């Protein structure tokens, strides 16, 4: 498998679609969608907060899958996929925390509480940050991949805790609104949230494709550099 670039006709089309979806989301979320009866204008953060959280879950699902596949197959391709997904999930988790804090100020009267869901999400962010740090530490590629896979699986385990924390413990955070068979929001607000989810999932897919290809190219460069260094060392040994 040889990758000579990170773009393709399909990814360019996906990029255009993603930009169009975000433009539609901005129109719906900032202009057309009405304020909420209880939260007022703060509801507009909902169209970013929830999609960003779901995109982070998608990234962690890919991270977990890639980690399991690496531990099973010992193929660095799965390790690179997991690493790409972890970096993207880290960004979306950070966005989830920031928008959640901004949402909490007018809703709860504070930017932060050690609420079960907020705390579990903060732990998730730290685990993803730890995954990135483990990979940045370097060392033997397979040793690094094994350590990264373990951290990736820990992050995967934390996702159900984040998801069901509002049901398991007393929480300031409101319960699920979109996953119910009868959502508690409707009309244009529900449609805006749906567009937001599609837009963020499209963005996640676009980022994942490009980040994986960049990681693959970096791996190819490292292998070529190592091969060249071995050839040079052997040549030096033959002359001595």
Number of C-alpha atoms within 10 A of each C-alpha: 3 8 11 9 11 15 14 10 8 9 16 12 11 16 18 10 15 21 14 13 20 19 13 16 25 19 13 21 27 16 11 13 20 15 16 13 8 9 12 12 16 16 20 23 15 18 24 22 25 21 22 27 24 18 26 30 20 19 29 29 21 23 32 24 19 26 29 19 18 22 17 10 11 15 14 18 17 24 28 23 23 30 29 26 29 29 22 24 30 22 17 25 27 20 17 25 19 14 20 21 19 17 23 18 13 14 17 13 10 12 15 16 16 11 16 20 23 21 15 19 22 18 16 26 22 16 21 29 17 17 25 19 12 17 16 10 9 11 11 8 11 15 12 16 26 16 14 25 27 16 22 29 20 16 24 23 14 16 19 12 17 19 17 14 20 18 13 10 11 11 16 16 17 9 14 13 13 15 9 9 7 9 11 11 13 12 8 14 21 17 17 24 24 16 21 26 23 18 25 23 20 20 20 21 21 19 18 23 16 17 20 21 21 18 18 23 17 12 15 14 12 12 12 12 12 12 12 12 12 12 12 12 11 12 11 10 9 8 6 6
